[in-house]
């Protein structure tokens, strides 16, 4: 299956400056994303998981060029995104913007309260010019139907909808420009459990019907298991494990991944879950620990872990792990 997106050695450091009246001094960097590489194939759903602050959302923004990468490459459909946005024409930039869309985490904040749903959904038509004006009405009504809303909803404002309905409007806006890749940044985290299942099923239906690819960003491993083809686990800006979804959940290898999956609730009162409790807190991304970044919280850490950074290697059948002792957990 051909790759739609290739991320190569992507790095993003945010500078930190000291407070000053006239001058500011650079005192350090936040290591938000630190040398990560992965691919997303056509019609594939890849999930990016990890604790808050691990760099998931920043990775999505870098792919969209909402944040400028410090270094690395992002290749989408054969085009270097960084080069296009730094040197390319407006036409090339618009083409990339149309091909990659984002569904934001908070549907309450990502919709303009002064615009009707009709205005929200026709704004992409005005910007990209891919839909003739005489077809706007039919296209809007079709988009609303695709996401489970009614035609009369087009004349309403965002405050007249529930959280789940607002997220459906956000999804309709994302698919209005016929993208190839959608970055879904925790699209169900602010919704009730019953509504989450509906939105996830909607995303799956749209993926199959429109041939979309997703980068699904979440810390909810239950939804990740339901929706994903492959899963990437991040910790403190780095990828620690990457595998097919079924393989990762059935056979997690990295100690951090094992701890994450052990915390997923089991819908069976007769089964006892053995949750792995990690000691301490996530280290500061301003001053990440040397060697393996997980070693301060890992019960299996040795002196080698504290001194030598593990490399993300394939241990078997497209299952990649960054751990010196991965064979021990297989």
N, C-alpha and C positions, 0 to 999 in steps of 0.2 A: 504494500500500500504506500503510495507516494506521500512524502512529508509536506504538510501545508505550512507549518511553522517550525523553524529551527532557532533555538536559543543557544548561543555559544559563548561560554566564559563570561556571562553577564555579571557586571559589578555595578553597585550603586552605593556610594558613600555620601552622607549628608554632612557638610561642614558644621562645626560648632565654634561660635565666636564668643569671646569674653565680652561682658558689658562695658561700655565706655561712652563718654559724652561725645568725644570727637573721633576717636579711633577705636576700631574693633580688632582684636587679635585672634587669629586662628589658634584654637587650643586643642582641637581633636576632630575626629570624625565618628559618625554613627555608621557602623557597618551593617547597612540594611539588607543588602543582597551581595553575596561574596562568592563570585566565580561559580555560577550555576550554569548547567547545560542540559537541555532536554528538547524533545521534538513533540509535535502534535500532527497526526496524520489526518488526511481527509476523512470526514464523517466519524471522527473519533472524539470521545469525551475523556479528557485527562483532568484528574482532580489534583489540586495542590492543597495539602493539609499541614497542620502544625498549630502550635500555641499562638496566642495573640502576640504580635511583635516579631514573628519569625521571618517576615519579609514577603508574605503571600500577596497582599494587596499591592505592595510596591512593585513586585514582579509584573502584575497585571498592568499597572500604570506605565511601566517601562516599555512593555510590548506595544501599548497604545501611544507611546511617546507623550504621555501626559507628564511624565518625569523624564529628564534627560539622563541617559546612562553615563556612568563614570567611564566605563570601558566595556568591551565585548561586542558581539554582533547579534542582530535579530533579523533573520531572513524569513520573509513571508512571501510565499508563492514565487520564489526566485529573486525577490527584490530585497535589498538591504534597507530596512526601515530607518535606521539612523542616518544613512546617507541621503535618503529621499527627503526626510524632514529637515536636514541641515543644508542640502544643496539642490534639492529637486524643485520642479515647478509647482505652482499651485494646483494644476491639474493632477499631477502625480500624488500630491499630498491628499487631495480630495478623494482620489481613487482608493488610497489606502484607508482613509477614514471610513469610507463606505464599506470596505471589505472586512474591517474589524470593528465590532461594536461592543459596548459594555452595558451590563445590567448592574446597577449600583445596589449597595446593601440596603440603603434606607429609601423606600419609595416615597416617604413623606417629604424628604429633602430634595429628591432628584427630579421633582415635577414642579414647574412654575405655577404657583397658585393663581396667577392672574390670567392664565391661558386655559381655554376649554380643551377638552380632549381632541377635538377636531383640529384646533390650532397646533397642539403638541404633535399630532401625527402628520400634519401637512408641512410642518417646518422642515423636516428632512427633504421633502419634495422640492421646496424652494431652494435649499442650499445645493443639492446635488443635481437637480433638474432632470432626473431620470424618469419622471412620471408627468405626462402632459396635464395641464391644468384641468381640462375637461374630464379627466379620469380620476381626479382627486377624491370625489365623493365616493365612487364605487370602491376605490382602493382603501379608503378609511374604513368603510363598512366591512370590507372583506378582512382587514386586519383585526377589527374588533371581533368578528366572528371566529377567526382563527385562535384568539386567546380566550374565548368563552364569554365575551361581552355582547351586549345588544346594540343595534344601530342608534337607538335614542340616547345612549350613553355619550355619543359624540358631542352633544351640546352641553354637557355638564362640566363642572370644574372639579379639580382633584379633591377638594375638601368634602365633596359629596359622596366619596367612595370609601369603602373599607380598606384596610391594609392590603388584603389579598387582591382586591380589585385594582388598587393602585399599582401593585407589582405587575399585574397583567397588562396595564397600560404601558409600563416601562418596557415590558417584553415586546409589546406591539411596536413601540417606537424603535426598539433595537432591530427588529426584522423588517422595518419599513423600507430600509435601503438595500435589502437583499444581500446581507453580509455572508461571508464564508466562515468566519470565526467569531464567536461571541465569548467574551470574558465575563463570566457570571460571578460577581464578588459577593459571596454569602447572600444569595438572593432570597433565602427563606429564613434567615436567622431572626428576623424581626416579626415573624408571622406565627400564628397559633399552629399547634401540631397538626390539626385536621386540615388546615389550609396548606401547610407545607407539602403534604402528600399530593394535593391537587396541582400545585405549582410545579413540583418535580415531574409529575406525569405529563403536564403541559410541555415542559422543556424537552422531555423525551419524545413526545409526539412531533413537536416542531423539528427536532433533530432528524427524525426519520423521514418526515414529509418534505423537508426543505434541503436535506443533505448537509446540515450544519456540522461544524466542529465546535466543541466547547472547551474552554479552560475554566473548570468549576473550582472556585476557591471557597474553602469551608473548613471549619473545625468540627463540624457535625459528621462524625464518621458513619452514622447510620444512613444519612442521605448520600454520603459518598459511595458507600457500598451499593446502594440502589441504582445509582446513575452512571457509575464510571466504567470505562474500559481499562484505563491504567491509573495508577495513583503515585504521586510524588510526595514524599514526606520531607518537610523542611524543619530545621532547627537552627535558630540564631543565624539566619541568613544563608545557610548551606543546605544542600540536599544530602540527607543521610540514607535514604532508601527509595527505590523506584522499581515498580513491578506491575504486572497485570493485577487488576483489582482482586479477583478471586484468589490468586496466589498470595497476595500480600495479606489478606485477611485470614486465610487459612494457615499461612506459614510465615508470620512476621519474623524477621531475623535481627534487625538492629534493636538494642535494648530500649531505645526511645519509642520506636514503633510498637514494640510489645507492650509498653506501658500505656500508650495511647489506646490501643485496641482493647486492652484489659478493662478500660474505664467505660466502654460502650455498654449500655444497659442491655440485659438479656430478657426478652419478653416471655420468660418462662419462670414462674415462681418456684418450681421444683428444682431448678438448676441453680447452683451457687456459683457466683462469679468471684474469681480471685483477682482483685484489683491490685496492680503493682503501684505502690506509692513511691513517687520520686522525692528524695530528700532535697531540701533547699529551694532556692528560687532560680529562675532563668538568669544567667549572668548578663551584665550590661553589654549591649551591642557597641558601646563606646570603647570598651576595653575587653574584648572577648578573650577567653582563656587560651593559652597556647596548646598546641597538639590538637587532640579531639575536643571540640567545643562542648561536648556532652560529658566529658570525664568528671567534672565536679559533682554531677548528680548520678553517676553510673556506679552501681555496686560492683561491677566487674572490672573497673578501671585499674590499670597497672601504671608503672612508671613510663612505659612505652607510650601509653595513651596521653600522658601529661606532656610528653616531649615531641612526639612525632604525629603529624597530621595524617589521618587515614585517607586513602584515595577511594573514590567511588568506583568499585570494580564489579563486573558481572560474576556472580557466584554460580549461577546456573540459569539457563533458559530465560534470558532477558530480565533476570532479577538482579538488580544492582544494589550494593550495600557499601557504605563507608564505615567500616569497622575493622580494627586489627584482628578481632577474634570472631569474625562472622561464621567460620566453620564450627565454632563451639555451639552456636544456637540453631544450626540447621537440623 
